[in-house]
């Protein structure tokens, strides 16, 4: 198990951390910094295994139609053992999108919103997803700002001033909102490009989770504060009771019990497009993740 | 402090009833009501209770604060009842749990045997402190932290123990219900 915190936890954690609790329909989805919804109406996990899809889109503000899903993470939580895993999907993964042929997985957000991204991941993995959480640049920035920065271990020197804006040395840094955004966006400094980036995003999620847990451990009632903040910035398509329960679970997860795994892929081309092909070995990862909800 | 008791946190999802009010209990366990014997007659520490508005962002109205005050008293009673049963009246734990825990969480809690060992008796509490944060806007969600210190006898030897716990509560169907619970028990410092 690797240590860290959320992007799924991000959305769980982001959404959770960032402050979850809301008045349904208060903020239009296109304008909300964070949106949370159910994938299937009425679906209730009964095995103690909970799966949440965390999506980061490339919209500068809100979550407008037409944004691409540049961060896709499936978070699994075994609510009995309180162990969890984050499975990272490279955005250029060449996959079948239900009802829309074959394309890069990030295009599924344009084709059918977060619900279609979730259904695409479900069809790929065979895992039934309960909730999705989505945020864009604005929501991500706001969350990190509210948190007063997030401490993250940067794996190598980053120097991408003209792309993501990431310029930082390797090591542990407390990242301000813009730095954090540049860290999770940077792909030019890594030989594997987006594949490494998606792992960094999960690392950042774990860092968020760690921060949430630390705060809630010191003061359990602070979870209600995060929920109140979320109430302001989040468009919730789930009930407050569900949000409260998700918050409880997120705050009780220990980062050391959260694994972080990126799908094995190979690089190639589809026509003129640079894409990645998910390795056949991924099937065993899906099966194990579906069974245990962690790695 | 060793973690001896792990709460019914895992029950939270299984126990969720908002979406399916008629869904059967996920745990499926059944319990026979137990008659309540007289609790111990030893003098016990008074409960020190502090209920406060939590999750305050922006303005809180007088109406909100009044709701927090009222619900704080009610939620505190639920928590006090649970702890009084756990520590002082073990025979009543099943009944109290069913009364104050959410439908799906109660069986999980009971199965976890989250109670004092049968070898521990003559419990005398020396500290009972409850702090409960009530969601300021809804007054329907609460998070309680409980600290209980007590003396007791185990195998004819005197022991001093302390239990520190967190409970997550929700106001449903006109009463407060425990959704999830976590506790640590260890020797009193």
Interface residues (C-beta under 8 A of the other chain):
Chain A: X21 X42 X44 X45 X46 X48 X50 X79 X80 X81 X82 X220 X221 X222 X223 X224 X225 X226 X227 X228 X229 X231 X232 X239 X240 X241 X242 X244 X245 X248 X249 X252
Chain B: X9 X10 X12 X13 X14 X16 X18 X19 X20 X23 X26 X52 X54 X55 X56 X57 X131 X133 X135 X136 X137 X138 X140 X141 X143 X145 X166 X168 X170 X179 X180 X182
